Amino acid sequence: MTESTLTVDVFLTSAQLRRALEDDVRVGLTSSPKAIPPLWFYDETGSRLFEDITRLPEYYPTRAERRLLTEHAPDIARLAGADTLVELGAGACDKTRLLLDAMRAEGPVHRYVPFDVSDEFLRQAAQGLLEEYDGLRVHAVVGDFRQHLGRIPTDGRRLVAFLGGTIGNLVPRERARFLDQLRRTVGPDDHVLIGVDLVKPRDRIVAAYDDRQGVTAAFNRNVLNVINNELGADFVPSSFAHVALWNEAEQWIEMRLRSAGHQRVHVRELDLEVEFSAGEDLLTEISAKFTPEGLAAELVDAGFSPDATWGAERGEFALSLAHPAG
């Protein structure tokens, strides 16, 4: 048996992550309108709540994407011809096995590169893969894809996967910047695989972000607990209502926390006092929805040439494979 190995490169330390939280909270709570990036949902409680969300009957994206990967991973592996899998925002690596198995059926797989902000989480997820895949070299990268894409190992023919519809959390200018940076990172023999949620009837989208059991509401409010725990704030989460709004003009869903009344919040570690008026919103996430044609246009604008798209005919979710143009 060939020995499996684990290498971890850390480009985002816990101290840097803490400074990023401080900066995002300070800027976000003093802006108009107020906003907090969705990155900060995911402490231990937030991660557990999100796993609960993915199992809700209303929340279709995770099931739809997994179904597409189950059906089309062999096609993806054949077209990409990759021997290295890079996964941006790897999380628990639960979809990784579908791609790794399909790639191994096509030929040798030399390396798996999970990329995420959490050192501990990456190590835990990677350990499970090391036990399952004989000879797999795991090269984990702890970083922020907005800053550290260029730090990803360049060896081999790479398939760079960005799944879960996460690209939809970026506004158009951020998406364009991310795709441009990704294009500068990949080589001529590499491919990218992007998962996106598709535009569909408004009621179905809103229901996915405002379930009847209130799990998404608890997940949304938990970002206030994160700020309380990490920065000594005194938010009262129950004094904010969970709101999910479909923005037709922008073609995205917005998650907000709406203040039930006038209140003042103190963030001790930032020496910051913030007022919320009654009915004032704190934007916590956007999740853009795409058409296959719109995604293809964004990829082309960034210098990619689309190879194939799966799932468009079902209208739920789509996977798009592309390679560098020229």
Secondary structure as the mmCIF struct_conf table of DSSP 4:
data_model
#
loop_
_struct_conf.conf_type_id
_struct_conf.id
_struct_conf.beg_label_comp_id
_struct_conf.beg_label_asym_id
_struct_conf.beg_label_seq_id
_struct_conf.end_label_comp_id
_struct_conf.end_label_asym_id
_struct_conf.end_label_seq_id
HELX_LH_PP_P HELX_LH_PP_P1 THR A 2 SER A 4
STRN STRN1 THR A 5 VAL A 10
BEND BEND1 PHE A 11 LEU A 12
HELX_RH_AL_P HELX_RH_AL_P1 SER A 14 THR A 30
BEND BEND2 SER A 31 PRO A 33
STRN STRN2 LYS A 34 ALA A 35
HELX_RH_3T_P HELX_RH_3T_P1 PRO A 38 PHE A 41
BEND BEND3 ASP A 43 ASP A 43
HELX_RH_AL_P HELX_RH_AL_P2 GLU A 44 THR A 54
TURN_TY1_P TURN_TY1_P1 ARG A 55 ARG A 55
BEND BEND4 LEU A 56 LEU A 56
TURN_TY1_P TURN_TY1_P2 PRO A 57 GLU A 58
HELX_RH_AL_P HELX_RH_AL_P3 PRO A 61 ALA A 80
BEND BEND5 ASP A 83 ASP A 83
STRN STRN3 THR A 84 LEU A 88
TURN_TY1_P TURN_TY1_P3 GLY A 89 GLY A 89
TURN_TY1_P TURN_TY1_P4 GLY A 91 ALA A 92
TURN_TY1_P TURN_TY1_P5 ASP A 94 LYS A 95
HELX_RH_AL_P HELX_RH_AL_P4 THR A 96 GLU A 106
BEND BEND6 GLY A 107 GLY A 107
STRN STRN4 ARG A 111 ASP A 116
BEND BEND7 VAL A 117 VAL A 117
HELX_RH_AL_P HELX_RH_AL_P5 ASP A 119 GLU A 132
BEND BEND8 TYR A 133 TYR A 133
TURN_TY1_P TURN_TY1_P6 ASP A 134 GLY A 135
HELX_LH_PP_P HELX_LH_PP_P2 LEU A 136 LEU A 136
STRN STRN5 ARG A 137 VAL A 142
BEND BEND9 GLY A 143 GLY A 143
TURN_TY1_P TURN_TY1_P7 PHE A 145 GLN A 147
HELX_RH_3T_P HELX_RH_3T_P2 LEU A 149 ARG A 151
BEND BEND10 ILE A 152 ILE A 152
BEND BEND11 GLY A 156 ARG A 157
STRN STRN6 ARG A 158 PHE A 162
TURN_TY1_P TURN_TY1_P8 GLY A 164 GLY A 165
HELX_RH_3T_P HELX_RH_3T_P3 THR A 166 ASN A 169
BEND BEND12 LEU A 170 LEU A 170
HELX_RH_AL_P HELX_RH_AL_P6 PRO A 172 THR A 185
BEND BEND13 VAL A 186 VAL A 186
TURN_TY1_P TURN_TY1_P9 PRO A 188 ASP A 189
STRN STRN7 HIS A 191 ASP A 197
STRN STRN8 LEU A 198 LEU A 198
HELX_LH_PP_P HELX_LH_PP_P3 VAL A 199 VAL A 199
HELX_RH_AL_P HELX_RH_AL_P7 ARG A 202 ALA A 208
TURN_TY1_P TURN_TY1_P10 TYR A 209 TYR A 209
BEND BEND14 ASP A 210 ASP A 210
TURN_TY1_P TURN_TY1_P11 ARG A 212 GLN A 213
BEND BEND15 GLY A 214 GLY A 214
HELX_RH_AL_P HELX_RH_AL_P8 VAL A 215 LEU A 231
STRN STRN9 ALA A 233 ALA A 233
HELX_RH_3T_P HELX_RH_3T_P4 PRO A 237 SER A 239
STRN STRN10 PHE A 240 ASN A 247
TURN_TY1_P TURN_TY1_P12 GLU A 248 GLN A 251
STRN STRN11 TRP A 252 SER A 259
BEND BEND16 ALA A 260 GLY A 261
STRN STRN12 GLN A 263 VAL A 267
HELX_RH_3T_P HELX_RH_3T_P5 ARG A 268 LEU A 270
TURN_TY1_P TURN_TY1_P13 ASP A 271 ASP A 271
STRN STRN13 LEU A 272 PHE A 276
TURN_TY1_P TURN_TY1_P14 ALA A 278 GLY A 279
STRN STRN14 ASP A 281 ALA A 288
STRN STRN15 PHE A 290 PHE A 290
HELX_RH_AL_P HELX_RH_AL_P9 PRO A 292 ASP A 301
TURN_TY1_P TURN_TY1_P15 ALA A 302 GLY A 303
STRN STRN16 PHE A 304 TRP A 310
BEND BEND17 GLY A 311 GLY A 311
HELX_RH_3T_P HELX_RH_3T_P6 ALA A 312 ARG A 314
TURN_TY1_P TURN_TY1_P16 GLY A 315 GLY A 315
BEND BEND18 GLU A 316 GLU A 316
STRN STRN17 PHE A 317 PRO A 324
#
